[in-house]
Amino acid sequence: MNPLDYIKEKINIEPDLGIILGSGLGDFAKNIEDPIHIPFAEVPGFAASTVQGHAGEFIFGQLFGKKVVAMNGRVHYYEGHPISQVVLPVKVMADLGIKNLIVTNAAGGVNKDFNPGDLMIITDHINFTGVNPLIGPNEDDKGPRFLDMSETYNLDSIALAKKVAQEEKMDLKEGVYMWFTGPCYETAAEVRLARTLGADAVGMSTVPEVIIAHHRGVKVLGISLITNHATGVSKEPLSHEDVVLASKKAEGRFKLLVEKIVQVI
């Protein structure tokens, strides 16, 4: 059985909104009413997440009157899976009919004006990996062979998020996210390169998911939680434990922002 048919047998809703819950938003899923949990490991063709803080499951249900599907955690390219498997959950969400996708992540701050705990709207991205999930035969019924990327992150959704942040008196940064494969944190030289190329934050996810969603005509809103200064911006060594801890500290504001956006998107 293919993954789409498997999931359709398990759910009783057609979601309009997808949410990818990255580091710092795991508890957000508790808000979903009448939840149906489907672990990735149970879905044909899916890979299970192996990263601390990423449960690796779909949650279907109602949220503020919206029919939603949340990815509670994600699978990363650095876990050793082919890119086709990394983006498979997003393909399924799009094929289930979502119109909007909110993508969240934890990222390192390259912009020297950013501090741990800041929230950043992603206005654009740089794919520095040489990996693209659209390489190979094109799914012509899903999207074009040569995809326009001039408005990858939906401008109306960005304006809405900024309006919500202003109403909640939240300081919301904006910037460019640069995708490195990981799992190593970036070197100080790589961070200087990222800054020279125009990046404000660096991370190990998000870009392949966004490319697939955009290819399928889904409106994307991306939000990064800046959990640390990238290497070279600060002299402090980096660890995943510190990233998780910083995510927890900022969880309340991050959760509030996404909640308010869900209500009006």
C-alpha positions as CSV (number, residue, x, y, z in Angstrom):
1,M,0.0,0.0,0.0
2,N,1.3,3.5,-0.8
3,P,1.7,6.0,2.1
4,L,-1.2,8.2,0.9
5,D,-3.7,5.4,0.8
6,Y,-2.5,4.1,4.2
7,I,-3.0,7.4,5.9
8,K,-6.4,8.0,4.2
9,E,-7.6,4.8,5.8
10,K,-6.6,6.1,9.3
11,I,-8.1,9.6,9.2
12,N,-11.6,11.2,8.9
13,I,-10.7,14.7,7.9
14,E,-9.3,16.5,4.8
15,P,-6.7,19.0,6.3
16,D,-6.4,22.5,4.9
17,L,-3.3,23.5,6.9
18,G,-0.1,21.7,7.5
19,I,2.4,22.5,10.3
20,I,5.9,21.2,10.6
21,L,6.9,21.4,14.3
22,G,10.6,21.7,14.6
23,S,12.7,22.0,17.8
24,G,11.0,24.0,20.4
25,L,7.4,23.3,19.3
26,G,6.9,19.7,20.2
27,D,4.3,20.6,22.9
28,F,2.3,22.6,20.4
29,A,0.7,19.4,19.2
30,K,-1.1,19.1,22.6
31,N,-3.4,21.9,21.4
32,I,-4.8,19.7,18.6
33,E,-8.4,18.5,19.4
34,D,-9.6,15.0,18.6
35,P,-6.0,14.0,17.6
36,I,-5.2,11.0,15.4
37,H,-1.5,10.0,15.8
38,I,0.2,8.2,13.0
39,P,3.9,7.5,13.7
40,F,6.2,7.7,10.7
41,A,7.6,4.3,11.4
42,E,4.1,2.8,10.7
43,V,3.6,4.4,7.3
44,P,4.8,2.4,4.3
45,G,7.9,4.0,2.8
46,F,8.5,6.4,5.6
47,A,11.6,6.6,7.8
48,A,11.4,7.1,11.6
49,S,13.1,10.2,13.1
50,T,16.2,9.4,15.2
51,V,16.8,12.9,16.6
52,Q,16.2,14.0,20.2
53,G,13.2,16.4,20.3
54,H,11.7,15.0,17.1
55,A,8.8,12.6,17.8
56,G,8.4,11.7,14.2
57,E,4.7,11.4,13.7
58,F,1.7,12.9,12.0
59,I,-1.1,14.4,14.1
60,F,-4.5,15.0,12.4
61,G,-7.3,17.0,14.1
62,Q,-8.9,20.3,14.7
63,L,-7.0,23.5,15.8
64,F,-8.8,26.8,16.3
65,G,-11.6,25.6,14.0
66,K,-9.1,24.6,11.3
67,K,-8.6,21.1,9.9
68,V,-4.9,20.5,10.4
69,V,-2.1,18.0,10.0
70,A,1.0,18.5,12.1
71,M,4.4,16.9,11.6
72,N,5.6,16.4,15.1
73,G,9.3,16.3,14.3
74,R,10.9,15.6,11.0
75,V,13.3,13.4,9.2
76,H,16.6,15.1,8.3
77,Y,18.9,14.4,5.3
78,Y,21.9,14.0,7.7
79,E,20.2,10.9,9.2
80,G,21.3,9.1,6.1
81,H,18.0,8.9,4.2
82,P,17.7,9.7,0.5
83,I,16.2,13.1,-0.1
84,S,13.1,11.5,-1.6
85,Q,12.4,9.9,1.8
86,V,13.1,13.2,3.7
87,V,10.4,15.0,1.8
88,L,7.9,12.2,1.5
89,P,5.8,13.4,4.5
90,V,5.4,16.9,2.9
91,K,4.4,15.2,-0.4
92,V,1.7,13.3,1.4
93,M,0.4,16.4,3.2
94,A,0.2,18.3,-0.1
95,D,-1.6,15.3,-1.7
96,L,-4.0,15.3,1.1
97,G,-5.0,18.8,0.0
98,I,-3.4,21.3,2.4
99,K,-3.4,24.9,1.0
100,N,-1.0,26.4,3.5
101,L,2.1,25.1,5.3
102,I,3.8,26.6,8.3
103,V,7.4,25.3,8.6
104,T,9.4,25.9,11.8
105,N,12.9,25.1,12.8
106,A,15.8,25.8,15.1
107,A,18.6,27.7,13.5
108,G,22.0,29.3,14.3
109,G,22.2,33.1,14.1
110,V,24.6,34.4,11.5
111,N,23.3,37.9,11.6
112,K,25.3,39.6,14.4
113,D,22.2,41.5,15.5
114,F,20.4,38.3,16.3
115,N,20.4,36.7,19.8
116,P,19.4,33.3,21.1
117,G,15.6,33.3,21.6
118,D,14.9,35.5,18.6
119,L,12.1,34.5,16.2
120,M,12.8,35.0,12.5
121,I,10.4,35.0,9.6
122,I,12.2,33.3,6.6
123,T,12.0,35.7,3.6
124,D,14.1,33.5,1.4
125,H,16.6,30.7,1.5
126,I,20.0,29.6,0.1
127,N,20.4,25.9,-0.7
128,F,24.1,25.3,-0.1
129,T,24.0,21.5,-0.2
130,G,23.9,20.6,-3.8
131,V,20.9,18.5,-3.1
132,N,17.5,19.2,-4.6
133,P,14.4,17.0,-4.1
134,L,13.2,17.8,-7.6
135,I,16.2,16.2,-9.3
136,G,15.0,13.2,-11.3
137,P,11.8,12.6,-13.3
138,N,9.3,15.5,-12.8
139,E,5.8,14.8,-11.5
140,D,4.1,16.9,-14.2
141,D,0.7,16.5,-12.5
142,K,2.1,18.1,-9.4
143,G,4.2,21.0,-10.6
144,P,6.4,22.3,-13.4
145,R,9.8,20.9,-14.4
146,F,11.5,24.2,-13.9
147,L,10.1,25.8,-10.8
148,D,10.0,29.6,-10.3
149,M,11.4,30.5,-6.9
150,S,10.7,34.2,-6.9
151,E,8.1,33.9,-4.1
152,T,9.0,30.7,-2.4
153,Y,7.8,32.1,0.9
154,N,4.3,33.5,0.5
155,L,4.3,37.3,0.8
156,D,0.7,37.4,2.1
157,S,1.5,34.9,4.8
158,I,4.6,36.9,5.8
159,A,2.6,40.1,6.1
160,L,0.0,38.2,8.2
161,A,2.7,36.9,10.6
162,K,4.2,40.4,11.0
163,K,0.8,41.8,11.7
164,V,0.2,39.1,14.4
165,A,3.6,39.8,16.0
166,Q,2.9,43.5,16.1
167,E,-0.5,43.0,17.7
168,E,1.2,40.7,20.3
169,K,4.1,43.2,20.8
170,M,6.6,40.5,19.8
171,D,9.9,41.4,18.3
172,L,10.0,39.4,15.0
173,K,13.2,39.3,12.9
174,E,13.3,38.7,9.2
175,G,16.0,37.0,7.2
176,V,17.4,34.5,4.8
177,Y,17.9,30.9,5.9
178,M,20.8,28.8,4.6
179,W,20.6,25.1,4.4
180,F,23.7,23.0,5.3
181,T,23.5,19.2,5.4
182,G,24.9,18.8,8.9
183,P,25.2,17.0,11.1
184,C,28.4,19.0,12.0
185,Y,27.7,22.5,13.1
186,E,29.2,25.0,10.6
187,T,32.8,26.1,11.0
188,A,33.6,29.7,11.6
189,A,34.8,30.1,8.0
190,E,31.5,28.6,6.7
191,V,29.6,31.1,8.8
192,R,31.6,33.9,7.4
193,L,30.8,32.6,4.0
194,A,27.1,32.4,4.8
195,R,27.1,36.0,6.0
196,T,28.9,37.1,2.9
197,L,26.3,35.4,0.7
198,G,23.5,37.1,2.5
199,A,22.3,34.5,5.1
200,D,21.0,35.6,8.4
201,A,20.6,32.1,9.9
202,V,21.9,28.6,9.2
203,G,20.3,25.2,9.7
204,M,20.0,21.6,8.7
205,S,16.4,21.2,7.5
206,T,13.4,23.1,6.0
207,V,14.7,23.9,2.5
208,P,13.9,20.5,0.8
209,E,10.4,20.5,2.5
210,V,9.7,24.0,1.3
211,I,10.8,23.2,-2.3
212,I,8.4,20.3,-2.5
213,A,5.5,22.2,-1.0
214,H,6.1,25.2,-3.3
215,H,6.3,22.8,-6.3
216,R,2.9,21.5,-5.4
217,G,1.4,25.0,-5.1
218,V,1.2,25.1,-1.3
219,K,1.6,28.6,0.3
220,V,4.6,28.4,2.6
221,L,5.3,30.4,5.8
222,G,8.7,29.7,7.4
223,I,9.7,30.6,11.0
224,S,13.1,30.0,12.6
225,L,13.8,30.0,16.3
226,I,17.4,31.3,16.7
227,T,18.7,29.0,19.4
228,N,22.4,30.0,19.4
229,H,25.0,32.2,17.8
230,A,26.6,30.4,14.9
231,T,30.2,29.4,15.2
232,G,32.5,32.4,15.2
233,V,29.8,34.9,16.2
234,S,30.3,33.7,19.7
235,K,33.3,31.8,21.2
236,E,31.0,29.4,23.0
237,P,31.2,25.8,21.7
238,L,27.9,24.4,20.3
239,S,26.0,21.3,21.4
240,H,22.6,19.8,20.6
241,E,21.8,19.8,24.3
242,D,22.2,23.6,24.4
243,V,20.0,24.0,21.3
244,V,17.2,21.9,22.9
245,L,17.6,23.9,26.1
246,A,17.3,27.2,24.3
247,S,14.3,25.9,22.4
248,K,12.6,25.1,25.7
249,K,13.3,28.6,27.0
250,A,11.7,30.3,24.0
251,E,8.9,27.7,23.6
252,G,6.2,29.9,25.1
253,R,6.7,32.8,22.7
254,F,7.2,30.6,19.7
255,K,4.0,28.6,20.5
256,L,2.0,31.8,21.0
257,L,3.1,33.2,17.7
258,V,2.2,30.1,15.7
259,E,-1.1,29.8,17.6
260,K,-2.1,33.3,16.6
261,I,-1.1,32.8,13.0
262,V,-3.1,29.5,12.8
263,Q,-6.2,31.4,13.9
264,V,-6.1,33.9,11.1
265,I,-4.3,32.2,8.2
